[in-house]
Amino acid sequence: MIDTLSEADRRAAIEALNRVLEVELAGVVRYTHYSLMVYGYNRIPIVSWLKDNAKDGLDHAQRVGELITLLGGHPSLKIGTLLETQRHDIEEILRESLEHERLALQGYHDLLKITQGKSVLLEEFAREMIVEEEMHFDEVNKMLRRPGELAPFRD
């Protein structure tokens, strides 16, 4: 029930959701671009993984937008930062993906801080998305490791 939020918390939640929406939409563009720029013999599985991430980002953006309008807000038409490094080798793509996942995670953590103990709906949504984004982050982290390395990748 959204009525449990104060007006200030409702506005803060809408702002946090709009920031997440912008990051998720940037991810759709970013992952779509990356999928077009992969070359080499491992192209097919990597392109498929990148396209799946673009689809996930669009799904996340749509879910976030629904919550914004549920709260009486207006979904942002902005797209988050799109950095074009002109570096398209797989490692650089994965490093940029790791940074993108870090931004998305931060956005959902911000939403959780605002809604914790105030809205079960928004709190549970934030937790669910944190789990998904942590899984994406960890997947990219594993992809950046050299074969045989067990320790997490560190920038």
Secondary structure, 3 states (H helix, E strand, C coil): CHHHCCHHHHHHHHHHHHHHHHHHHHHHHHHHHHHHCCCCCCHHHHHHHHHHHHHHHHHHHHHHHHHHHHCCCCCCCCCCCCCCCCCCCHHHHHHHHHHHHHHHHHHHHHHHHHHCCCCHHHHHHHHHHHHHHHHHHHHHHHHHCCCCCCCCCCC
